[in-house]
Amino acid sequence: MLSLEIIARVNVNVSRSSALPTAFDTGLLLVKDASFAEAKRLRSYASSAEAAAGLIADGFPASSEAYKAAQKYFAASPAPPRLLVSCHPASESPVQALDAALQKTRDFYGIALADPVTDGEALALDTHLSGLEKPAVWFAALTGTPAAAAASGSLLERLHAAGSRRTVATYVSAVSDAAAVMGAAMGLEAAHAASAFALCYKRVGGLQPSDLTEAQAEAIEELGGNVYVTRGARHTLLEKGSTPSLLRYDEVLYLDQIAEDLQNAALSLLADNPDRLPQTDDASAQFMNAFTGVLIRYTGRGILASAPWRGAALGSLSPGDWLENGFALWADSYDNQPEADRAAHKAMPIQAALTLAGSLESVVINVNVKL
């Protein structure tokens, strides 16, 4: 399968400091296998029962972290539709194992590991994900003491310093617990095809809450880590559904989806048009018309929203200009196209400015009483 990038490339620039899956609701579990065979490089399971039978048949008993990870993944409510399991030799690093899995399929978005890794391996995987053409998010486990998880020089602190947007790191008691968080994210995506969700404050099936103090939870969250805790007498929830960059998981997810849809709309216009597209401003208008159709759907889902533009000047767009429906599109005139680009039959770049709707995470309630 050849890449679309050479024909239609989407660059996503996020002001607060992706490109091609077809299954944003599917997770991939990477598993070290002492008795690896190439036939086990990719398995697909549609339920916890299927995964249990398949993993046991492949030599992973119920006591193994791989088996536990699969069961925790499917414990999510709503349940994700599918889990991919990719076994690999112990000699392969997580980066090598992921690349080998990508040779078999690109049909996943979440990634979890069934085995512990060193900080060096974790940082290498995070860096690798940032450079992949196909976007994906690693659901990582932070284990050990709460103090160690948020300490200076810790993995989380280093991911935070690097502005990582491709890792969701959660403080848990076991490596397999990260698969539970991945299952929650994949299940929520499957249930929100026509709307939007935030991972923040969701229940995670198969995961036990951590016994943390307020200060310990805050120290992890300040670095973009996540905790699963009980607040009050009955509210067990995930906080804050964040990446170490402090960008929320759902924001990363929806930017990836928008990028894919814009890319496919551009390719469809080029490939399905019965007439050739001229190198004139009329072609830019056709592209922007197609992109408007894509973006208005994200407005309807509650992902984009009307707001003033707070970024830098962009084409005819200035800071403070109102973005109706949460987006604006602009392209320079073909009169200003460089001769080399014209000779190469390139289109004028289309600029898209987006304002995300965001999601609420706190509220103040003022109760006024007159006696």
N, C-alpha and C positions, 0 to 999 in steps of 0.2 A: 504494500500500500504506500503510494507516494504522497509526500506532504503537499498541502495547499499553500504553504508559506511562499513558494516561489512565484505564485500567481496573485494571492491576496494575503497580505500580511497585516495583522492588527497589533498595534503598539498600545499597551495600557499604561498610562502615566498616572500614578496616584499621588495626589498633592500632600497627603498626610505622611509623610516622612520627613497571553498567558497563553499550536495552542489548541487543544483539540481532543477532549474526550467525547465519547458518545454516551456514557453512562455515569451521570453525576450522582447516582444513587447506589453505586456498587463499590464495595471495598475489596482490597487485595491484602491478603495475609501472607507475609513472607516467613517461611519456616525452615530452619536448619534441619537437615536430615542426614543422620549417620549412615543410613543405607539408601542413599539417593540413587534414583534411576531417572533417566530423562523423561520417562512416561509420567512421572509425578511433578513435572515442572508446572503444570497447570491443571487444576481441578476446579469445577464449578458446582456450587451447592445452592439449592433454593430454600432450604429449611434447616433448622437445628438437627432434626432427625437424619436428614441426608448427610449433613456434615459429620455427625457423630459416626454413622456407619462408614463413611468414606475414610475418615481419618484413622479409625481403628483398623480398617482394612489395609491402610498404608503404613501401619506400624506405630501409630500414636495412641497410646492408651488414655483412658479417662483422666489419669493423673498428670498427663503431659500439659504443658502450657499451651501447645497448639490446640489441643482438644478444648481446653478451658476457654481459650480466646474465641474459638468459633461459637461456643455455646453462649458466651457473653455477648457476642456480636448479634446473634439472633434473639437475644432476650429483650431487645429494644421494642418499645411500643410507641408509634407504629413500627412494625418489623420491616427491615430492609428486604428487598426482593431477592437479593443474590449475594453470595460471597465467593470470591475467587481465592483459591489457596495455591501458592506457588512454593514448592519445596526446592531447596538448593543445597549443594554440598557445603559442609562447614567451612571449607577453604575459601568460599566466596564471601566477599564483604557485602554489606547491605546494598551498596551502590551497584556492585556487579550482579547481585541477585535481582535487583530491580530491572537493570538493563536486559538481563536474560528473560525476565517475564515479559518485558515490552516487545521482545521478539516474537512472543506468542500472541499477545493481545494488547490493545490500548483501551479496552472497554472497562475502565474503572476510574475512580477519582480519589477515593480514600486509600491510604496505605497504613498498615500496622505491622509490627514485628512480633513474632512469637518468642523471641529470644533476646536476652539483654545484650547491649552493645556498649562499647567504650565511648567516652565523650568524643574522641577523635573520629570514630566511625559515625556517630550521630551528626557531628558538624559537617562531615563530608557528605552525608546523605542530604542534609538540609541545603547545602551549597549546590549539590547536583540537581535537586528539585527546582531550585531557582533558575537554573539554566536550561531545563528541559523544554523542548518545543511543546510537548503535551503537558498541560497543567495537572497537578495532583497535589494533595495535601497529606502530610505524614501525621498520624495521630501517635504521639510519643508518650511514653510513661516516665514520670519523674518519681523515683523511689528513694528510699533512705529516710533520714530525718527531715522534718520541715525546714529546720535551720540550714541543713546542707543543700536542700533544693534551691533556696534563695540566696545562698552565700555568694560573696564576691568570688569570681572565677568559676562558678558552677556552670553546668551546661545551660541552664535557663538564662543566667546572666549573660553568657556569651551569645546566645541566640538573640536576646533582647538588644544587646549592643550592635549586633549585625543587622538588626531590623528585619528579622525573619518573618516572611509572610506565608511560608509553605509548611509550617509546623504548628500543630495544636498540641501543646505539652500540658499534661494534666498530672497533678500530684496524686498518686495512687499507691496501693500496697503491693501490687504485682504487675509484671510486664503485660500479662494478658488482659489486665483491666483497661488498657488503652483501646483494645478492640471493642469494648462496651461503648466507649465514647464514639468511636467510629460508627458503630451500628446505630446509635441514636441519630447521628448526623445523616447517615444514608437513609434511614427510615423516614426521617422528617422530610428529606428532599423528595422521596417517592410519594409522600402524602400531600405535597404542596406544588404539584405541577402547574396549577393555575393561580397560586398565591405565593406568599413569601413567609419565611420563618426566621427566627433567630435562635441560635443554639443556647444563648444565655438563659439561665433559670429553668432549664428543662430537666426532667427526671431521666435518669440513665438506668435502664434495666440491667440487672446482672452486676451492678457496681454498688459496693457498700460505702457509705459516707465516711470521710476521714474525720477523726477527732482532733480538730484544730482550734487554737485560740483565734480571736479576732486579729491579733497582731500577726500571727503566722499566716493566716489566709491573705491578709493585706500584703505581706511581703512577697508572696508568690504572685499575686494578681498584679502588683505594681510592675513586675517584670514581664507581664503578658502571659503568665502561666495561669492554669485553671485549677480549681478545687471543686470537690463534690462534698457538700456539707449539709448539715441539718440546721435550719434556722427556725427558731421558735419551737413549738411542740411537734409540728407535723409537716414542715416544708423542707423536703430534701431536694436539693437542686444543684445544677452545675453553674459555676461562676468562673469567668464571664463569657465563655465561648470565644476566647480570644487567641490570636497568634502573638508571638513575642514582639512583633512590631506594634502591638496594641490595635491593629486592624482586626475587626471581628471576623470570625470564620465565614458567616453568611455574606459579608461584604466581599471577601476573596472569592467565594463561590459564585456570586452573581456577576462579578466583573469577568470571571472566566466564562460564564454562560453568555454574557453579552458579546464578548470577544468572538466566541465561536459562531454565534448567530450572525454577527456582522460579516465575518469571514465567509460563511456559507452564502449569505445574501449577495456578496460581491461576486463570488464564483458563479452563482446561478445566473446573475445578470450577464456575465461574460460568456458563459458556456451555453445558456439556453436561449439567448437572444437570437432570433432568426436573421436579424440584420447586424452588420458590424457596428460597433460603437465608435463614433468619430472622435478624434482628438480635439474636441471643442467643449465649450461650457455646457452644451446640451448633455454631454455624457456625465458631467459632474451632477447635473440636475437629476439624471436618472439614478445615479448611485445614491444621492441624498434622499430621493423618494423611496428607494428600496430600504434604506437604513431607517428612515422615519417609521416605516411599517414595522420594523423590528423593535425599535426603541419604544414605540407607543404601547406595545404589549407589556413591556417591563413597567411602564407607568401604571397600566391597568392592574398589574400584579402587586403594586405597592412597593416596588423596588426603587423606582425613580419618582421624584416629586418636584413640583414647581418650587423654585427657590432662587435667590439672587446668586450670581456667579461670584465665588470668592477666590478664584484662582487668578493667575496672571492673564494679561491680555492675550487673546487668541483670535487671530484674524480680525474680523469685524466686532468681536466680542470683547467688552471691557469689564473690569471688575465692578461689581454692583449691578450689571445688566440682569434683567429677569429672564430665567430659563423656564419658559412655559412647558409644562409636562415633564420638566426635569432634564431637558436636553436641548442642545442647539448644534447645528451642522454648518460647516463652512468650507469652502474650497477657493483657492486663488484662481484667477483667470488663466486660461491656457495662453493668453497673450504674454504671460510672464514665465512660461515654461522654458527651462533650459533646453538648448538645442540637443544636448546629449540624451536627455530624457525623451524628447520627442522622437529622436532617431531610434530609441530603444522601445518605442510604442508603450511608454508608461503613462498611466493616468495621473492627473494632478492629485496630490494627497488630499484626502478628506479629513477634516478636523472635526472631532466630536467632543463636545463638552457635556459632562454628565453631573447631575446633582442627585446623590443617593437620598432615599427617604429616611434612612437610619431606623433605629428602633429604641424605644424607651427602656431604661434599665432602673429607673428610680422615680419616686414621686413624693412630693410634700403635701400633706393634707392639713389644712388649717381649719380647726374646729372653733367656731366663735359662738360662745354661749352668753346669753344675757339672763341673769337671775332676777 
